[in-house]
């Protein structure tokens, strides 16, 4: 009954683990949630108030499929300031969350016979959408010994005459790794020389614990070759609001807007007005949130490294750790289930992020320090009972 292409479409498995955890909670089991990747902070009050005001002013009707001009203009100003290049509002596209940008961009660019290169382990939607498009998915390992960055020579070896898209994600989900200036420069050189479009997912750009965010779009010649994806979900704790945006190469704008018009029509205008307030209003919630995430990062990394059989790299960005559990000698999927059912801690197996995630777990530290301490103790006890 279903079209063949549906067999190539995956999903985001974090929600499957969440469902299992919630089923256990419904039976009375206490679960500490380290599986879902969203800030546990409230959306700042001035942003919520802006949405209420917009509702009261009847910002509840259809609007431009590309996004309202005041929001696109403000996004352009912010990107100009942070990326150091001219940014035109006409090339900004606003969507209900960041995932549609991935969906529309890949559908617009890729077809059977093309290849897309991406980091692995990876946010699973990338590979899912590449497969759905009919193109060939080409993973490039992120090396733990490099802080989950690429070996650039290995990256180059994956590029062929059929490579049409390079997908980047920095800071990275699921590892928390951050690509360095020389990594991005080398990738920019490849993209320019081979005339390859780069899809740069930068939704965690403001959750960095050292240094400044570097974007590949800022490198010479990359402005018209880069799809720059960002959004409000992580920076402003607005995951449920569903609002993301991208700066597109000029030839992609019209096709992507056409896909929006054919699928979701537009992004809710009152939410777009909240997005304007997020950008122009007080920003002090961001460094406070990042400072708290940093304390949690250090707590969970030190705690994991103290558990026999586990080693964990200290991530430089996002709010995830990707500990190596290979020395435990247990399949990471079975280990994740054991931690959930026996330890009451919900985590994700690394294989949920591609085959190269085997031997790892992903834990989100978007939870309180108190709960992280409890989770670490539960994990230690559950693992000691397992081996």
N, C-alpha and C positions, 0 to 999 in steps of 0.2 A: 504493500500500500504506500509506503513512504518512498520518496525520491532517494536515489542512491547516495546523493551528497550528504544526506542526514547521517549516514553511518560514519562520515568523516568529521563530524562536529562533536567536540568534546564538551566539557563543562568546567566550572570552577569547583573543585572538590572540597574546598573548605566548608562549603555549606552542607555537604553530605555528612562530614564529621560533626558539624554543629547539630544537625538533626539527630544523630546518634546520641550526642551528649544531652540534648534536650529530652530525648526519650528516657534516658537514665534519670534525669532530674525529675521527670514526671512520676517516676517510681520511688522518689525520695532520696536518691543518691546525690551527695554533694559533689559538684564538678567545678573545677577551676578552669576557666576558658583561656587557653593560650593558642587557639586555632584561628580565630577570626582577625583579619588585618584591618582594624579601624581604630582611630583614636578613641579612648574611653572618656574623653572630655566633652563637655557640652559646647554646642555652637555658641560663640560669644553673643551676649544679649543684644548688642547694637545691630548685629546682623539679623537676629530674629525679629527685632522691632521694625527693621526696614522692610522685611517681608510682610509683616502685618499692615504697615502703612500702605504698601503697594496693593495689598488686597482691598483695603478700604478705599483706594483710589481706582478700583476696578481694573487692575492689571491682570485680568483673568481671561482675556480673549486671545485668539490666534495672533501671532506676530510673525515677523520675518523668519523664515526657516533657517537663515544663517545666524540669527541672533540679533537682539536689538542693538542699534548703533551705539547708544551711550555705553553699553557694556563692552562692546568690541573696541571702542575708542579707548576706554580705560585699560583694558587688557593690553592694547598696543603700547600705551604709555609705560606700563609696568615692564613689558618685555624689552622695550627700547632701553630702559634704565638698567635692567639686569643683564641683558645680552650685549649691549653696546653697539647695536646696529639699528638702522631705520626699520620700523615695523609699521605696515599699513593696515588699518582696520579692515580694509576690503579683503584682506587675506586671512582674517580671523574667522573661525567657525565655532559656534557654541552648540553643545549637544547635551542631552539628558545623561550626564555622567561621562566619564572618559572612555568607557568601553566602546560606545558607538563610533568614536574616532578610529579606533583600531579596526572595527568591523568595516566601516565605509572605506577607509584608506586601502585596506588589503583587497577588498572586493573591487575597488576601482583600478588597482595597479596590476594584480596578479592573475594569471590564468595558467592552464595546463601547459607545461613545458618550461615555465619560469621557475626560478629558485629564490628562496628567501633565507638569508643567514641570520641567526639570532643566538643570544647567549643561552647556555644551559648549565645548570638548572634555570628554569624560566617561569615567568608568570604564564600559566597554561593556556590562556586565551590566545596568545600569539601563535603557538603551534596549531591549536585547534582551527583558527581562522585561515592560516596558510593551507592546511589540509583541505578545508572546506572549499577554498578557491580553486583547488585542483593543482596548485603549484607544489613543488617539492620543498619540504622543510629540511633545512640544513643546520643542525645545532653545532655550536662552537663551545667547547668546555670552558667554564670559568674555573680557574685553578685555585684551589684552597691555599696552596703555598704562596700565591700571589695576592692573598687577601680577596679571593674571588674576583680577580680581574682576568683578562685574556692574556694568553701568550700570543703576542702580535704575529709572530711568524706562523703559528698554528692558525690564527685567524685568516691570514693572507692565503694560506693553503686551501681554504674552503671556498674562496672566491673563484667562480668560473665565468665563462662567456654567457651563461644563462642567469647569473645572479642579477636580479632586478631590484631587490630590496634588502637593506641591512636594518635589522631591528636592534635598538639599544635601549637599555633601562638602567639609569644611574641617577641617584642611589637605587639599589637593586632589590627587588622582591624575587626570591625569598632570602637571599644571603645577607643583605645589608651592605654588600660591597659597593665601592665607588670607583668609577673609572678615573684615571689620572689624566692630566693635561697631555702627556706624551702618548697615552693610549688613544685619546680622541684625535690628536693631530695625525697619528698614523692612519686611523680609520678614515679621517677626512681626506687624506691623500689618496687612499684607495678609491673612495667614492667619486672624487673628482676625476681621477685618471680613467676610471671605468664607466663614468656617467651613471652611477647607481644612486637611487633615492635612499635616504636614511630616514627611518622612523625612530625618533628619539623620545622615549617615554620618560618625562621628567616630573612626574606627579609628586615625588618625594623631595623635590629640589630644596625645600626649606627645612627639611629634617636632616641636618648635617651636624656632626659633632666636632669636626675640625676642618679648617680651610674654608674656601668659598666654592660655591657651585660653579662648575664649568660646563657650558653647553656646546655641543658640536656645531650648532648653527652660527656661533660667533667666529668660527674659523674662516679664513678667506675662501670665497667661492662656494660656501655651503648654504647661504641664505635661500637660494632657489632650488636646492637639492634636499632640503630637510623638512620633514613633517614634525613639528615640535608640539608634543602633547603635554598638557598640564591640566590643572583643575583646582577645585576648592576643597575636595573631600578630605585630604590629609592635612593641609596647611591650616584650615579653619574648622576642622572637625565637623565637616558637612557631608558625610558619606550618604546619609539618607535623603539629602536634598536633590541628588542627582544632577550635578552641573559640572561639565568639563569643557575644555576648549582646545583648539589647535591653531597654529599658524601654518599655512599650507603653501607649497609651491603654486604659482599662479594657475598652472594648467589643471590643478586638482580641485580648485575651489568650486567651480560650477558643477562638475560631476558629483562631488560629495554633497553639495547643497541639494542636488536633485534626488539623491538617495534619501536625504533627510525628509524632503517633501513627500517622498513615496512611502516612507515608513512611519515616522513619528510626528510629522508636520512641523513641529517646533518645540523648543524648550519653554516650559511654563514661564511667562513673563514676570510674574511676581517673584519667582526664584532668581531670575536674572537681575532684578533690582536689588535683591539681597546680595548677589555677587558684586554689584557695584559698591555697595556699602562695605563689603569685606575688603575690597581693594583700597578704598579711600578713607575708611574709618581707622580707629585705633588699632595698632599692630602689636601691642605689648603681650597679647595672649600667645603669640608664636614663640618668642624666646623663652617664655615661662614653660610652655609645653615641651619644647626641645630640651630644656634643662632637666625637667622631670624625666623625660625619656632617657636622657644620658645616665641619670642615677639608676634607673631601672636596668639599663643596658649593662652597666658595670656589675650590678647585683646579680643578674642572671648569668652573665658570662663567668664571673668568679665562682658562682654556685655550681654551674655545669662542669667547669674544669675541676672541681673538687670531687665529682662523682667518678669513681673508678670505671675506666672503660670509655669515658666520654672526653672529647677535646673540642674546644669551641673557639673559633677566631672572633676577635672583638670587632664588630662591624663599625663602619665609619658613618653610616647613614641609615635612614628608614627606621623601623621599629621591630626588626626581626633578627633572630639568631638562627644559625644553620649548623648545629653541632654535629660533629662526626661521631657516629656510634658504631663504626665497623668493628672495633675491638670487642664489642659485646658479643659478636658472633650470632646475632639475631636479625632476621629480616626486618627492615625498618617498618614495614606495614604491620607485622605482627607485634613489634615493639610498641608502636603507637596504640594499637588495640589494647595491649596489656596495660599500658599507662592509663588508658581511659577506663577500662573495666575494673582493673585491680587497684589503680592508684587514684582514680578520680581526677585525672589531669588530661584535658583535651589538647592534643598536639597533632601536627600533620606529618605523615611520612614524606621523606624527600622525594619519593617516586611520584608524588602528586604534582611534582614540578619537572617532570621529564625523567627519562631513564637514567640520566647522569646524576640524578638525585639519590640513587640507591646508596644506602649506608649513612644517610643523614636524616635528621628531623628538622622541621621548621617550627619554631616557637615565636609567637608574637608577644612582646612585652608591653602591649597596650592594656595593662592591668595594674592594679595597685601593687606597691612594693610589699605590702602585707601578704597579698595573695601569691605573689611571686615567691616569697620565702616559704609559704606553705606548699606551693607546687614543687619546689626544689626538694623539700623534705619528703614529700610523697613519692617523687620520682626516685630518690635515693633508696627508699624502702622497697618500692615495687621492683626496681632493678636488682637489688640484693636478693630478693625472693625468686628472681627469674634465672639468675646465673649461679 
